[in-house]
Amino acid sequence: MRDLADRLLAWDTFAVASVVGVRGSAPRDLGAAMAVSSTGEVIGSVSGGCVEGAVYELALRVLATGQPVLESFGYSDSDAFAVGLTCGGELDVLVQRDSPSLRACLRAAQEGRPVMVRHPLPGGGEFVEHWDSPPRLLVFGAIDYAAAVADIGRFLGYRVTVCDARPVFATPQRFPAAHEVVVDWPHRYLASTYTDSRTAVVVLTHDPKFDVPVLLEALRMPLAFVGALGSRRTHRERLERLREAGLSQAELSRLRSPIGLDLGGRSPEETAVSIAAELIALRHGGTGAPLTDIDSPIHPTRSSREAPRGVDLPQRRRDEGRPAALAAAGDPAGVCRP
C-alpha cells in the first residue's frame, strides 16, 4: 500500500484491499494492495488479474457500508467463470475504508519514514505490516545511461540519487526521475551520505579518477550491491588499480562488474534493464535464467524465500565468502492503527 500513498492521499474517500494471507503459489505477496475511489477509479492489484473483479465489487460495498470485509480466494476449475486463482494458491484479502489513522500512516510513508501498520481483522486478530523507508540507489556518473538507470530505479521503488562532480552534466533537468541530483565528488558524497544494508551503488563513469575512489569507499561499506559499468578490459584494469590501492580479495569479490545480466542489449535503456535485472535477481534470489528452462515454482512460497539460493552467476559464485552486511540504522518505526 505504501507505493500507492501519493494517489490515495489525493482521493477524498477510498476503500483499499490488502493481501493479508497467502497459501501456496500466488502472484502477489503479503501486503499487495488495490484501492478503489468513491468515483470508481482503481489503482494497484492484489492478484495480477485473477480476482480483481470480485475485489472491486467488495470495495464498492465497503465504500457504501463503511464495514470492513475479509474474503478468501482459492483455485477453482469446476466453473470456467468462477472467481479464483488459476495458479493454484489461496489469498486472504482484507477490504477496509480509509480512516484518519490510515491516512496518517500513508503521510508518514510519503515522507519516507518507516511505519508499522496494524490492521484489525473482522472477527478478531490483526494483520501487521512494516513499511520500510525506500531503499537507496546511488548512481555515480551523470551520463545518458544514468538517466535510464534513474528511470527504472524509481519505477522499482528506490529513492534515486544521481551524483557527479561536473555541474554542467549533473542537473535536475537531465535526470527528471532522480529524487535528487548532487554535484560533488562521488567518493566524498558516498562517505558523507546515509547508507544501509539495502543501498545499491551503480558506478557508470568508467573513468579511473572518479570510479576508483568511489569504489574504494563502496567496497568497504556494508551495502547490498556495488556494480560498475565498463568493458572486460576496463574491469581488469580497474581491479588492478583497486588492488594496488589496498583492497583485499574479499572486498574485490563484492564488485559486480561488468554490471548487469547478459541480455544482449546495447542502448542506455537496454543496459538499464540489464542492471535492474541483476538488482532484482540479487534481492530475491532469482536465477536470471528463462522460466521455460526452470521447473521450480514461478512464485516461491514464503518458506522457500527464507533461504534464497540465487543464480549461478559468476558474481554469485564469488559471493560465497562475502561477509554479512550490518543491520541498517535508522529511526524506530511509528505505529499506526487504522
ZALO-989002 format. One record per residue (C-alpha): x, y, z; residue in one letter; residue number from 1. Coordinates in pm, whole numbers. Layout:
! ZALO-989002
<<X Y Z> "A" NUM>
...
//
This chain:
! ZALO-989002
<<0 0 0> "M" 1>
<<293 232 66> "R" 2>
<<363 263 -306> "D" 3>
<<6 391 -359> "L" 4>
<<37 666 -97> "A" 5>
<<54 963 -335> "D" 6>
<<-261 863 -524> "R" 7>
<<-456 758 -215> "L" 8>
<<-391 1083 -29> "L" 9>
<<-517 1276 -334> "A" 10>
<<-856 1100 -311> "W" 11>
<<-1137 1224 -85> "D" 12>
<<-1255 874 3> "T" 13>
<<-1137 525 -88> "F" 14>
<<-1157 159 1> "A" 15>
<<-835 -40 -4> "V" 16>
<<-791 -415 -37> "A" 17>
<<-476 -574 109> "S" 18>
<<-345 -928 82> "V" 19>
<<-324 -1043 445> "V" 20>
<<-276 -1416 389> "G" 21>
<<-104 -1628 122> "V" 22>
<<-104 -2008 97> "R" 23>
<<77 -2192 -178> "G" 24>
<<176 -2025 -505> "S" 25>
<<26 -1680 -558> "A" 26>
<<110 -1396 -799> "P" 27>
<<132 -1125 -529> "R" 28>
<<287 -1130 -185> "D" 29>
<<158 -1025 155> "L" 30>
<<73 -656 166> "G" 31>
<<-8 -620 -205> "A" 32>
<<-287 -365 -233> "A" 33>
<<-559 -242 -465> "M" 34>
<<-770 67 -400> "A" 35>
<<-1099 199 -535> "V" 36>
<<-1203 564 -510> "S" 37>
<<-1553 694 -445> "S" 38>
<<-1580 761 -820> "T" 39>
<<-1484 404 -911> "G" 40>
<<-1122 466 -1013> "E" 41>
<<-889 170 -950> "V" 42>
<<-516 156 -874> "I" 43>
<<-298 -133 -767> "G" 44>
<<-351 -507 -777> "S" 45>
<<-389 -798 -536> "V" 46>
<<-359 -1096 -770> "S" 47>
<<-231 -988 -1110> "G" 48>
<<-581 -1001 -1259> "G" 49>
<<-732 -1325 -1125> "C" 50>
<<-971 -1186 -863> "V" 51>
<<-962 -810 -918> "E" 52>
<<-1322 -802 -1048> "G" 53>
<<-1457 -959 -731> "A" 54>
<<-1238 -740 -510> "V" 55>
<<-1364 -432 -694> "Y" 56>
<<-1723 -524 -605> "E" 57>
<<-1622 -581 -243> "L" 58>
<<-1457 -239 -236> "A" 59>
<<-1774 -71 -364> "L" 60>
<<-1969 -248 -90> "R" 61>
<<-1725 -130 177> "V" 62>
<<-1744 225 43> "L" 63>
<<-2123 210 77> "A" 64>
<<-2141 45 420> "T" 65>
<<-1816 152 586> "G" 66>
<<-1776 -203 722> "Q" 67>
<<-1452 -394 656> "P" 68>
<<-1466 -731 482> "V" 69>
<<-1226 -1028 491> "L" 70>
<<-1258 -1262 192> "E" 71>
<<-1064 -1571 83> "S" 72>
<<-995 -1665 -278> "F" 73>
<<-862 -2001 -394> "G" 74>
<<-827 -2218 -702> "Y" 75>
<<-1145 -2305 -892> "S" 76>
<<-1153 -2529 -1201> "D" 77>
<<-1511 -2651 -1182> "S" 78>
<<-1656 -2340 -1343> "D" 79>
<<-1476 -2151 -1617> "A" 80>
<<-1639 -1829 -1497> "F" 81>
<<-1581 -1878 -1125> "A" 82>
<<-1359 -1635 -939> "V" 83>
<<-1033 -1798 -835> "G" 84>
<<-657 -1814 -869> "L" 85>
<<-551 -2015 -1171> "T" 86>
<<-202 -2052 -1020> "C" 87>
<<-345 -2284 -753> "G" 88>
<<-271 -2071 -446> "G" 89>
<<-501 -1906 -195> "E" 90>
<<-531 -1543 -84> "L" 91>
<<-698 -1375 211> "D" 92>
<<-794 -1019 123> "V" 93>
<<-893 -750 374> "L" 94>
<<-1101 -463 232> "V" 95>
<<-1137 -154 450> "Q" 96>
<<-1240 207 411> "R" 97>
<<-996 492 460> "D" 98>
<<-966 643 807> "S" 99>
<<-774 931 970> "P" 100>
<<-519 688 1116> "S" 101>
<<-465 512 783> "L" 102>
<<-412 847 616> "R" 103>
<<-159 934 887> "A" 104>
<<29 613 806> "C" 105>
<<28 698 436> "L" 106>
<<155 1051 501> "R" 107>
<<440 911 712> "A" 108>
<<530 669 433> "A" 109>
<<510 952 180> "Q" 110>
<<769 1139 386> "E" 111>
<<999 835 376> "G" 112>
<<959 741 741> "R" 113>
<<936 372 845> "P" 114>
<<591 284 978> "V" 115>
<<435 -21 1144> "M" 116>
<<70 -53 1042> "V" 117>
<<-174 -269 1238> "R" 118>
<<-493 -364 1050> "H" 119>
<<-772 -509 1272> "P" 120>
<<-940 -809 1106> "L" 121>
<<-1316 -871 1111> "P" 122>
<<-1383 -1145 1364> "G" 123>
<<-1068 -1074 1566> "G" 124>
<<-695 -1063 1522> "G" 125>
<<-488 -821 1320> "E" 126>
<<-255 -804 1021> "F" 127>
<<70 -616 1082> "V" 128>
<<270 -451 805> "E" 129>
<<608 -283 833> "H" 130>
<<662 -16 572> "W" 131>
<<1033 49 549> "D" 132>
<<1167 369 404> "S" 133>
<<1254 311 36> "P" 134>
<<1598 162 -31> "P" 135>
<<1850 399 -188> "R" 136>
<<2000 370 -535> "L" 137>
<<2312 585 -572> "L" 138>
<<2408 638 -935> "V" 139>
<<2754 787 -993> "F" 140>
<<2822 941 -1332> "G" 141>
<<2588 1192 -1499> "A" 142>
<<2578 1023 -1839> "I" 143>
<<2289 913 -2060> "D" 144>
<<2299 564 -1908> "Y" 145>
<<2241 723 -1568> "A" 146>
<<1914 879 -1685> "A" 147>
<<1786 536 -1792> "A" 148>
<<1903 375 -1466> "V" 149>
<<1732 651 -1266> "A" 150>
<<1407 592 -1455> "D" 151>
<<1397 219 -1389> "I" 152>
<<1530 257 -1035> "G" 153>
<<1245 488 -941> "R" 154>
<<1000 251 -1111> "F" 155>
<<1131 -31 -889> "L" 156>
<<1074 174 -573> "G" 157>
<<1424 302 -499> "Y" 158>
<<1500 651 -378> "R" 159>
<<1735 754 -656> "V" 160>
<<2030 991 -629> "T" 161>
<<2250 1085 -925> "V" 162>
<<2590 1226 -832> "C" 163>
<<2869 1373 -1046> "D" 164>
<<3145 1625 -983> "A" 165>
<<3074 1810 -1309> "R" 166>
<<2798 2071 -1262> "P" 167>
<<2737 2113 -1634> "V" 168>
<<2620 1750 -1651> "F" 169>
<<2468 1695 -1307> "A" 170>
<<2143 1891 -1343> "T" 171>
<<1786 1802 -1242> "P" 172>
<<1672 1876 -1598> "Q" 173>
<<1886 1592 -1733> "R" 174>
<<1762 1345 -1469> "F" 175>
<<1394 1415 -1400> "P" 176>
<<1336 1069 -1250> "A" 177>
<<1601 1116 -980> "A" 178>
<<1480 1223 -638> "H" 179>
<<1796 1431 -604> "E" 180>
<<2089 1531 -822> "V" 181>
<<2412 1608 -636> "V" 182>
<<2719 1794 -759> "V" 183>
<<3010 1651 -563> "D" 184>
<<3300 1412 -598> "W" 185>
<<3140 1064 -585> "P" 186>
<<3367 923 -312> "H" 187>
<<3317 1230 -93> "R" 188>
<<2940 1220 -129> "Y" 189>
<<2926 845 -59> "L" 190>
<<3133 885 257> "A" 191>
<<2903 1158 390> "S" 192>
<<2553 1040 295> "T" 193>
<<2330 789 476> "Y" 194>
<<2351 429 350> "T" 195>
<<2240 93 489> "D" 196>
<<2241 -276 405> "S" 197>
<<1972 -222 135> "R" 198>
<<2159 52 -53> "T" 199>
<<2268 -16 -412> "A" 200>
<<2562 168 -571> "V" 201>
<<2591 184 -951> "V" 202>
<<2910 341 -1090> "V" 203>
<<2877 447 -1454> "L" 204>
<<3170 685 -1500> "T" 205>
<<3428 425 -1617> "H" 206>
<<3688 698 -1559> "D" 207>
<<3961 599 -1309> "P" 208>
<<3976 939 -1140> "K" 209>
<<3608 906 -1050> "F" 210>
<<3532 536 -1020> "D" 211>
<<3839 409 -834> "V" 212>
<<3796 641 -531> "P" 213>
<<3422 578 -503> "V" 214>
<<3466 202 -538> "L" 215>
<<3735 206 -270> "L" 216>
<<3475 362 -42> "E" 217>
<<3182 146 -150> "A" 218>
<<3352 -193 -133> "L" 219>
<<3441 -133 232> "R" 220>
<<3082 -49 327> "M" 221>
<<2802 -296 418> "P" 222>
<<2593 -226 106> "L" 223>
<<2350 -454 -76> "A" 224>
<<2501 -405 -421> "F" 225>
<<2810 -244 -573> "V" 226>
<<2836 -255 -952> "G" 227>
<<3037 -75 -1218> "A" 228>
<<2990 -25 -1591> "L" 229>
<<3271 -99 -1834> "G" 230>
<<3425 -347 -2075> "S" 231>
<<3609 -655 -1956> "R" 232>
<<3937 -479 -2025> "R" 233>
<<3822 -182 -1816> "T" 234>
<<3720 -423 -1543> "H" 235>
<<4061 -592 -1535> "R" 236>
<<4242 -258 -1523> "E" 237>
<<4004 -131 -1254> "R" 238>
<<4062 -440 -1040> "L" 239>
<<4437 -390 -1065> "E" 240>
<<4407 -25 -952> "R" 241>
<<4181 -121 -664> "L" 242>
<<4417 -397 -560> "R" 243>
<<4710 -156 -568> "E" 244>
<<4506 85 -354> "A" 245>
<<4483 -177 -81> "G" 246>
<<4154 -364 -127> "L" 247>
<<4157 -728 -19> "S" 248>
<<4039 -1013 -239> "Q" 249>
<<3726 -1049 -23> "A" 250>
<<3645 -681 -77> "E" 251>
<<3713 -705 -451> "L" 252>
<<3484 -1008 -475> "S" 253>
<<3189 -787 -386> "R" 254>
<<3224 -585 -706> "L" 255>
<<2971 -674 -976> "R" 256>
<<3148 -581 -1292> "S" 257>
<<3079 -570 -1577> "P" 258>
<<2746 -476 -1424> "I" 259>
<<2418 -632 -1537> "G" 260>
<<2285 -962 -1672> "L" 261>
<<2366 -1086 -2021> "D" 262>
<<2060 -969 -2219> "L" 263>
<<2245 -870 -2536> "G" 264>
<<2127 -508 -2531> "G" 265>
<<2339 -203 -2611> "R" 266>
<<2130 114 -2572> "S" 267>
<<2114 307 -2241> "P" 268>
<<1760 181 -2185> "E" 269>
<<1852 -182 -2254> "E" 270>
<<2159 -151 -2033> "T" 271>
<<1940 -11 -1753> "A" 272>
<<1708 -312 -1784> "V" 273>
<<2011 -542 -1759> "S" 274>
<<2131 -363 -1444> "I" 275>
<<1782 -368 -1292> "A" 276>
<<1753 -741 -1369> "A" 277>
<<2070 -809 -1171> "E" 278>
<<1944 -597 -881> "L" 279>
<<1615 -790 -875> "I" 280>
<<1784 -1130 -904> "A" 281>
<<2013 -1048 -612> "L" 282>
<<1733 -907 -397> "R" 283>
<<1501 -1205 -442> "H" 284>
<<1747 -1489 -502> "G" 285>
<<1639 -1535 -863> "G" 286>
<<1832 -1741 -1116> "T" 287>
<<1831 -1500 -1409> "G" 288>
<<1753 -1795 -1637> "A" 289>
<<1450 -1818 -1873> "P" 290>
<<1144 -1950 -1688> "L" 291>
<<1095 -2203 -1970> "T" 292>
<<1420 -2370 -1856> "D" 293>
<<1325 -2393 -1487> "I" 294>
<<1094 -2647 -1322> "D" 295>
<<1072 -2479 -982> "S" 296>
<<762 -2272 -884> "P" 297>
<<737 -1932 -1053> "I" 298>
<<612 -1780 -728> "H" 299>
<<811 -1943 -446> "P" 300>
<<636 -1995 -115> "T" 301>
<<745 -1785 183> "R" 302>
<<943 -2075 334> "S" 303>
<<1148 -2112 18> "S" 304>
<<1228 -1740 25> "R" 305>
<<1373 -1757 374> "E" 306>
<<1700 -1904 244> "A" 307>
<<1716 -1791 -119> "P" 308>
<<1966 -1955 -347> "R" 309>
<<2024 -1726 -638> "G" 310>
<<2161 -1759 -979> "V" 311>
<<2474 -1942 -1068> "D" 312>
<<2608 -1613 -1198> "L" 313>
<<2984 -1564 -1183> "P" 314>
<<2922 -1288 -931> "Q" 315>
<<2706 -1521 -719> "R" 316>
<<2985 -1779 -704> "R" 317>
<<3221 -1508 -584> "R" 318>
<<2972 -1403 -317> "D" 319>
<<3003 -1722 -116> "E" 320>
<<3274 -1569 102> "G" 321>
<<3115 -1226 132> "R" 322>
<<3082 -1100 493> "P" 323>
<<2729 -1038 614> "A" 324>
<<2602 -681 593> "A" 325>
<<2543 -489 914> "L" 326>
<<2189 -419 1022> "A" 327>
<<2053 -91 889> "A" 328>
<<2050 201 1127> "A" 329>
<<1756 440 1139> "G" 330>
<<1468 580 1338> "D" 331>
<<1234 331 1502> "P" 332>
<<914 282 1312> "A" 333>
<<599 463 1413> "G" 334>
<<288 255 1480> "V" 335>
<<-45 323 1311> "C" 336>
<<-376 154 1380> "R" 337>
<<-626 217 1100> "P" 338>
//
